Amino acid sequence: MTPEELQSTLDDTHKEFFNLRLQQSLGQLEKPSRLVQVRKQVSRILTLQAEHTKQKSESA
């Protein structure tokens, strides 16, 4: 994935995570496991971004 695609996916995932947290605080969250899945997805995307940044700095 390109850095722009990763950033776009990260933005969408952060929005979803925020909405899930809001639902949880209101007691309306139907699938608590989805909160964990989304948090892990955010971590994966951040890891990919860090790898891309590191790879760029090493090649320059």
Sine and cosine of phi, psi and omega as CSV:
sin_phi,cos_phi,sin_psi,cos_psi,sin_omega,cos_omega
0.00,0.00,0.55,-0.84,0.04,-1.00
-0.98,0.20,0.34,-0.94,0.03,-1.00
-0.85,0.53,-0.57,0.82,0.02,-1.00
-0.92,0.38,-0.66,0.75,0.04,-1.00
-0.91,0.42,-0.66,0.75,0.03,-1.00
-0.88,0.48,-0.68,0.73,0.00,-1.00
-0.91,0.42,-0.65,0.76,0.03,-1.00
-0.90,0.44,-0.70,0.71,0.03,-1.00
-0.90,0.44,-0.64,0.77,0.01,-1.00
-0.90,0.44,-0.68,0.74,0.03,-1.00
-0.87,0.49,-0.72,0.69,0.01,-1.00
-0.89,0.46,-0.66,0.75,-0.03,-1.00
-0.93,0.37,-0.62,0.78,0.06,-1.00
-0.89,0.46,-0.64,0.76,0.03,-1.00
-0.89,0.45,-0.69,0.72,0.02,-1.00
-0.89,0.46,-0.67,0.74,0.01,-1.00
-0.88,0.48,-0.69,0.73,0.03,-1.00
-0.86,0.50,-0.72,0.69,0.00,-1.00
-0.89,0.45,-0.63,0.78,0.04,-1.00
-0.91,0.42,-0.65,0.76,0.03,-1.00
-0.90,0.44,-0.62,0.79,0.04,-1.00
-0.90,0.44,-0.71,0.71,0.03,-1.00
-0.88,0.47,-0.63,0.78,0.00,-1.00
-0.90,0.44,-0.67,0.74,-0.03,-1.00
-0.93,0.37,-0.47,0.88,0.03,-1.00
-1.00,0.02,-0.08,1.00,0.00,-1.00
0.98,0.21,0.37,0.93,-0.04,-1.00
-0.95,-0.32,0.10,1.00,-0.07,-1.00
-0.97,0.25,0.87,-0.50,-0.04,-1.00
-1.00,0.08,-0.56,0.83,-0.03,-1.00
-0.84,-0.54,1.00,-0.01,0.02,-1.00
-0.87,0.49,-0.44,0.90,0.00,-1.00
-0.92,0.39,-0.41,0.91,0.01,-1.00
-0.91,0.41,-0.54,0.84,0.04,-1.00
-0.87,0.49,-0.68,0.74,0.02,-1.00
-0.92,0.38,-0.68,0.74,0.00,-1.00
-0.87,0.49,-0.69,0.72,-0.04,-1.00
-0.93,0.36,-0.63,0.77,0.04,-1.00
-0.88,0.48,-0.66,0.75,0.04,-1.00
-0.92,0.39,-0.59,0.81,0.02,-1.00
-0.90,0.43,-0.65,0.76,0.05,-1.00
-0.87,0.49,-0.69,0.72,0.00,-1.00
-0.89,0.46,-0.65,0.76,0.03,-1.00
-0.88,0.47,-0.69,0.72,-0.01,-1.00
-0.91,0.42,-0.68,0.73,0.03,-1.00
-0.89,0.46,-0.59,0.80,0.05,-1.00
-0.91,0.42,-0.69,0.72,0.03,-1.00
-0.88,0.47,-0.65,0.76,0.03,-1.00
-0.89,0.45,-0.67,0.74,0.01,-1.00
-0.90,0.44,-0.64,0.77,0.04,-1.00
-0.90,0.44,-0.66,0.75,0.02,-1.00
-0.89,0.45,-0.67,0.74,0.00,-1.00
-0.91,0.42,-0.69,0.72,0.00,-1.00
-0.90,0.43,-0.67,0.74,-0.01,-1.00
-0.90,0.44,-0.64,0.77,0.03,-1.00
-0.90,0.43,-0.69,0.72,-0.05,-1.00
-0.93,0.35,-0.52,0.86,0.02,-1.00
-0.96,0.28,-0.54,0.84,-0.04,-1.00
-0.99,0.15,-0.32,0.95,-0.01,-1.00
-1.00,0.09,0.00,0.00,0.00,0.00
